[in-house]
Structure formats: C-alpha cells, structure tokens
C-alpha cells in the first residue's frame, strides 16, 4: 500500500494548492505504481501534509522554501522507469501547488522508501507485494 508525505514550510503552498496537493500526490503515486483506479486502492493511498513552523527549514544559503516528498511503497512495486516518472510528476505537482516554475525544481526533493517484502502490515496482518498484485488484478477496471 503506498503512502506519500509532503513536508513544507508553513505558507509555502498557495491556498488552492494546499487544498488539492494531497489528493493530487496520492493520484500520482497510484498511477506510477500501476494500481487500478478503484475506490479501494484510492482509500489505501495515504497522503500526509506536514507543515513546518516558521523558521524550521533553511539552507546554508537562503530561506527560500524547500519541499520534501517521501514515498513509501513495497519493494518491487516501482521499476526504475516508474520511479523516474513518479519523481518527475510529483515534482511538477508540488511546484504547481506552491505557484512555482520548473526553474525551482531543485527545491523539491523526492525520496522513495521501499519496504522489504514482509515488512508492511495492515488490518492486523502482514501484507506482501504478491498479495497486492493479485488484489490489483482482481480489481482492474481497465482490463
């Protein structure tokens, strides 16, 4: 089951961007993971927005806001091509939500954390990647 967390300084997102960025990022993650677009899988794509208090994020150079996107997926869920697509689209999504341009792309970092098989649990049971693949095949609406 995928999870995505965006950490931003307070006030770094536009009002409109703040209202949509979590669902947008969850949809990006599901798309690149190859999950079916069903209510079940959308409900499992957890998205967090963490807003840091003023002054909590800086670089050695300046105080311009930086954005950290952390993605957690089962190991093997993303090929190298899918990881690259996820990083690119998540970056564009964050830039849009902050009202920034592609010139600011280096201010967005995307970290992909892959959980080893058997290291993820939900509903009181260990969830394995093969279980998710089988579930996805059973829920495909595009097959």
Backbone bond lengths (Angstrom), bond angles and torsions (degrees), N, CA, C in turn:
res aa  C-N    CA-C-N  psi(-1)  N-CA   C-N-CA  omega(-1)  CA-C   N-CA-C  phi
1 X - - - 1.443 - - 1.516 109.08 -
2 X 1.292 117.84 129.24 1.460 120.23 -176.48 1.526 112.80 -81.79
3 X 1.314 114.34 151.57 1.458 121.15 174.72 1.517 107.15 -140.60
4 X 1.328 116.10 142.28 1.447 120.10 179.26 1.525 108.48 -136.00
5 X 1.332 116.00 137.37 1.463 121.44 -178.19 1.525 108.22 -131.73
6 X 1.331 115.14 127.64 1.462 122.00 176.99 1.517 108.01 -109.74
7 X 1.316 116.79 122.55 1.457 122.34 176.41 1.522 107.72 -109.12
8 X 1.345 114.96 126.38 1.467 121.25 -176.13 1.520 109.49 -140.69
9 X 1.329 117.51 153.97 1.460 119.53 169.81 1.533 109.33 -69.09
10 X 1.303 116.68 144.13 1.464 121.22 176.53 1.529 109.75 -53.83
11 X 1.325 115.35 133.65 1.457 120.78 177.44 1.514 114.90 85.59
12 X 1.336 118.13 0.34 1.464 120.47 -177.06 1.528 113.19 -79.68
13 X 1.329 117.66 -18.36 1.459 121.54 179.58 1.524 109.63 -99.17
14 X 1.323 116.11 149.91 1.462 118.69 172.54 1.527 107.85 -69.76
15 X 1.318 116.56 162.88 1.467 119.24 179.28 1.528 110.70 -60.16
16 X 1.325 116.30 -45.45 1.464 120.48 178.22 1.535 110.67 -64.31
17 X 1.327 116.23 -43.98 1.460 120.45 179.95 1.514 112.56 -61.68
18 X 1.326 116.53 -40.85 1.464 120.31 178.97 1.523 110.52 -61.96
19 X 1.323 117.17 -35.04 1.454 121.38 -178.26 1.512 114.93 -73.33
20 X 1.333 117.31 -21.07 1.470 119.10 -175.13 1.524 114.75 -119.06
21 X 1.322 119.05 -14.57 1.462 120.85 -168.36 1.529 113.08 -62.48
22 X 1.318 118.85 -35.27 1.462 119.52 -178.15 1.531 111.62 -66.23
23 X 1.316 117.14 -47.44 1.473 119.43 178.47 1.532 110.57 -66.33
24 X 1.323 116.68 -39.46 1.459 119.87 178.95 1.532 111.13 -61.09
25 X 1.329 117.05 -45.59 1.465 120.29 -179.74 1.534 111.14 -66.45
26 X 1.325 117.33 -38.90 1.467 119.93 177.79 1.526 110.20 -62.31
27 X 1.337 116.90 -41.30 1.464 120.62 178.58 1.524 111.36 -65.53
28 X 1.319 117.10 -39.02 1.466 121.51 176.97 1.524 109.62 -60.69
29 X 1.316 116.29 -46.37 1.459 120.73 -178.97 1.527 111.41 -62.31
30 X 1.315 117.51 -47.29 1.469 120.34 179.16 1.522 111.74 -60.67
31 X 1.329 116.11 -41.63 1.466 120.48 -179.38 1.534 110.69 -60.62
32 X 1.337 116.49 -47.80 1.464 119.10 -176.79 1.520 112.53 -75.72
33 X 1.326 116.36 -23.49 1.463 119.07 175.09 1.527 110.51 -76.32
34 X 1.322 116.50 -18.55 1.463 120.39 179.26 1.513 112.84 83.94
35 X 1.324 117.93 19.33 1.460 121.32 179.46 1.526 109.88 -75.14
36 X 1.329 116.62 149.87 1.468 118.54 176.99 1.525 110.62 -68.42
37 X 1.311 115.81 150.41 1.462 121.13 179.18 1.525 108.77 -85.75
38 X 1.335 115.02 76.56 1.464 121.23 179.05 1.520 108.75 -122.79
39 X 1.314 115.53 160.56 1.469 120.32 178.77 1.523 110.92 -57.46
40 X 1.324 117.89 -39.87 1.460 120.48 -178.97 1.526 111.03 -60.48
41 X 1.314 117.62 -51.23 1.464 119.75 -177.18 1.526 111.76 -69.84
42 X 1.325 118.23 -35.91 1.468 119.37 175.19 1.526 110.77 -61.93
43 X 1.332 117.47 -37.45 1.471 120.89 179.62 1.522 112.42 -70.05
44 X 1.320 117.53 -21.27 1.461 121.07 -179.68 1.524 112.77 -91.69
45 X 1.310 117.52 -9.95 1.470 121.70 -179.73 1.526 108.20 -87.64
46 X 1.305 115.99 86.28 1.462 121.64 -176.99 1.515 110.18 -74.92
47 X 1.319 115.59 138.26 1.451 121.59 -178.81 1.525 108.93 -133.08
48 X 1.316 115.60 126.19 1.460 121.63 -179.04 1.521 109.94 -115.30
49 X 1.325 115.46 144.49 1.451 122.32 172.02 1.521 106.96 -119.77
50 X 1.317 116.24 117.05 1.460 122.20 179.03 1.524 107.25 -110.36
51 X 1.325 116.30 116.92 1.460 120.55 179.40 1.524 108.95 -105.36
52 X 1.314 114.82 120.92 1.456 121.19 -178.67 1.523 110.34 -79.98
53 X 1.318 117.09 146.32 1.465 118.57 177.06 1.530 111.07 -65.64
54 X 1.320 115.51 158.66 1.456 121.08 179.78 1.526 110.42 -53.08
55 X 1.323 116.02 133.13 1.456 121.93 178.21 1.517 115.09 84.07
56 X 1.334 118.33 0.39 1.465 120.78 -176.37 1.529 113.23 -83.20
57 X 1.317 118.03 -11.24 1.466 120.73 -179.06 1.515 109.27 -132.53
58 X 1.317 115.39 126.46 1.472 121.98 177.02 1.531 108.40 -149.25
59 X 1.307 115.66 167.69 1.461 120.64 168.09 1.525 106.90 -116.97
60 X 1.313 116.42 176.96 1.457 120.12 176.33 1.526 111.05 -70.90
61 X 1.333 116.33 -14.74 1.469 121.95 -176.09 1.525 113.67 -98.83
62 X 1.347 117.14 -46.19 1.466 119.17 -171.05 1.525 111.29 -155.04
63 X 1.325 114.81 -179.72 1.462 121.79 179.62 1.523 112.55 -108.02
64 X 1.329 117.99 11.44 1.467 120.53 179.55 1.527 108.79 -61.13
65 X 1.323 118.05 141.16 1.461 119.71 -176.97 1.525 112.25 -63.64
66 X 1.312 114.19 142.57 1.463 122.98 173.65 1.524 106.87 -119.41
67 X 1.321 115.95 154.85 1.461 122.33 -173.59 1.521 109.24 -127.85
68 X 1.313 116.61 130.39 1.466 121.68 179.54 1.522 108.94 -117.44
69 X 1.326 115.85 119.21 1.456 122.54 176.30 1.521 106.90 -107.53
70 X 1.325 116.12 120.23 1.466 120.78 177.34 1.519 108.75 -113.49
71 X 1.312 115.24 125.44 1.453 122.72 -177.36 1.522 107.97 -114.81
72 X 1.314 116.84 131.02 1.460 121.46 176.97 1.521 108.15 -119.99
73 X 1.328 115.62 123.31 1.461 121.83 -179.22 1.531 108.92 -139.42
74 X 1.331 116.83 159.84 1.461 118.83 173.16 1.528 110.21 -64.32
75 X 1.320 115.70 142.77 1.457 120.12 176.99 1.519 109.16 -57.08
76 X 1.320 116.11 133.79 1.457 121.52 -179.92 1.512 114.15 92.38
77 X 1.332 117.54 -6.83 1.467 120.21 -178.22 1.528 112.36 -74.55
78 X 1.333 116.95 -23.64 1.460 120.88 -176.95 1.521 110.61 -125.08
79 X 1.315 116.97 121.37 1.466 120.89 171.91 1.527 107.82 -72.66
80 X 1.298 117.72 171.80 1.470 120.97 177.06 1.528 110.89 -60.25
81 X 1.337 117.28 -39.66 1.456 121.75 177.83 1.524 110.49 -62.80
82 X 1.323 116.57 -43.76 1.470 120.34 -179.63 1.533 111.01 -67.86
83 X 1.335 117.45 -38.27 1.473 119.86 176.94 1.524 110.27 -61.15
84 X 1.334 115.88 -44.65 1.467 119.99 -179.48 1.531 110.57 -62.26
85 X 1.318 117.21 -43.17 1.455 120.70 178.28 1.517 112.11 -64.64
86 X 1.319 116.59 -40.96 1.461 121.74 177.94 1.524 110.96 -61.78
87 X 1.324 116.83 -46.71 1.463 120.84 179.95 1.523 110.44 -61.20
88 X 1.316 116.74 -45.38 1.468 120.51 -178.90 1.527 111.49 -63.91
89 X 1.337 117.27 -47.41 1.464 119.42 -176.64 1.535 111.75 -72.59
90 X 1.322 118.37 -36.82 1.471 120.44 176.83 1.523 110.05 -63.37
91 X 1.318 116.93 -39.65 1.464 120.76 177.94 1.523 110.67 -61.56
92 X 1.326 117.21 -47.98 1.468 121.14 178.21 1.530 111.18 -60.48
93 X 1.326 117.04 -39.30 1.464 121.79 -179.29 1.523 110.89 -63.77
94 X 1.336 116.68 -43.87 1.465 120.83 179.54 1.524 110.76 -67.63
95 X 1.318 116.58 -43.92 1.471 119.54 178.38 1.523 110.82 -58.27
96 X 1.309 116.99 -43.28 1.458 121.14 178.81 1.528 110.92 -62.71
97 X 1.328 116.88 -44.16 1.472 121.16 -178.93 1.528 111.90 -65.62
98 X 1.323 116.49 -24.24 1.467 120.61 179.45 1.525 112.16 -96.63
99 X 1.336 117.11 -2.89 1.461 119.95 -178.69 1.516 112.32 71.76
100 X 1.321 116.95 29.70 1.464 121.91 -178.18 1.527 110.41 -106.45
101 X 1.319 116.46 169.75 1.462 122.41 -178.50 1.527 110.51 -106.54
102 X 1.320 117.11 168.08 1.465 120.36 176.68 1.536 113.30 -56.73
103 X 1.326 117.27 -22.29 1.466 120.14 177.11 1.530 111.63 -63.33
104 X 1.328 117.07 -20.29 1.464 121.94 -179.43 1.526 112.95 -94.90
105 X 1.323 118.00 10.68 1.466 121.82 -173.39 1.525 113.69 -57.46
106 X 1.337 118.41 -30.62 1.474 119.25 -179.82 1.521 112.57 -70.40
107 X 1.331 116.63 -7.64 1.465 120.30 176.26 1.523 111.64 -84.79
108 X 1.326 117.07 -3.23 1.467 122.39 178.75 1.522 108.59 -114.16
109 X 1.327 115.89 120.77 1.464 121.33 174.28 1.517 108.08 -110.02
110 X 1.324 116.39 138.71 1.460 122.48 176.91 1.525 107.53 -122.15
111 X 1.326 115.37 120.13 1.463 121.48 177.93 1.521 108.71 -110.47
112 X 1.324 116.84 126.55 1.459 121.46 178.83 1.524 107.64 -103.37
113 X 1.324 115.60 117.45 1.464 122.25 178.05 1.525 108.00 -104.12
114 X 1.327 116.39 117.36 1.463 120.70 179.22 1.526 109.38 -100.52
115 X 1.321 115.31 123.50 1.452 121.07 179.16 1.524 109.50 -85.75
116 X 1.341 117.59 128.38 1.468 119.50 177.92 1.532 110.94 -59.59
117 X 1.328 115.88 148.50 1.455 120.48 179.28 1.525 110.10 -55.42
118 X 1.299 116.85 131.64 1.457 121.85 -178.97 1.518 113.75 90.89
119 X 1.351 117.60 -2.13 1.469 121.21 -178.43 1.531 111.51 -103.70
120 X 1.315 117.24 16.14 1.456 121.98 -179.66 1.524 107.33 -127.12
121 X 1.299 116.10 132.79 1.458 120.13 178.00 1.511 110.64 -130.86
122 X 1.311 115.42 148.11 1.470 121.40 176.33 1.523 107.75 -153.32
123 X 1.306 116.31 144.06 1.463 119.92 178.33 1.515 113.01 63.36
124 X 1.320 116.90 24.77 1.457 120.95 178.67 1.517 115.08 82.39
125 X 1.342 117.47 12.06 1.471 120.57 -178.59 1.525 109.77 -139.47
126 X 1.320 115.24 154.41 1.456 120.65 174.68 1.531 108.04 -70.95
127 X 1.327 115.76 134.25 1.457 121.71 178.56 1.525 107.59 -110.51
128 X 1.297 116.36 123.92 1.465 121.47 179.82 1.530 109.83 -102.93
129 X 1.325 114.93 153.65 1.463 120.52 -178.73 1.523 110.86 -56.37
130 X 1.318 117.94 -41.63 1.469 121.16 179.98 1.529 110.89 -60.46
131 X 1.335 117.46 -35.56 1.470 121.24 177.57 1.531 110.18 -63.10
132 X 1.320 116.23 -41.92 1.470 120.85 -179.39 1.522 111.24 -67.42
133 X 1.327 116.02 -40.75 1.465 120.21 178.70 1.526 109.78 -62.09
134 X 1.330 116.94 -44.59 1.465 120.57 179.64 1.528 110.55 -64.11
135 X 1.319 116.72 -41.99 1.461 121.10 178.29 1.525 110.57 -62.46
136 X 1.332 116.96 -43.25 1.464 121.02 179.02 1.521 111.38 -61.88
137 X 1.320 116.80 -42.27 1.467 120.00 179.25 1.517 110.96 -62.09
138 X 1.327 116.50 -35.47 1.453 120.77 179.40 1.514 113.71 -74.76
139 X 1.355 117.21 -19.91 1.461 121.18 -177.41 1.521 113.24 -107.41
140 X 1.291 118.79 1.30 1.478 121.10 -178.16 1.516 110.25 -56.55
141 X 1.327 114.57 133.29 1.464 120.09 174.44 1.517 110.70 -105.06
142 X 1.345 115.79 -7.38 1.464 120.04 -177.09 1.525 111.87 -106.68
143 X 1.314 118.19 6.22 1.481 120.56 -175.36 1.511 111.03 -85.22
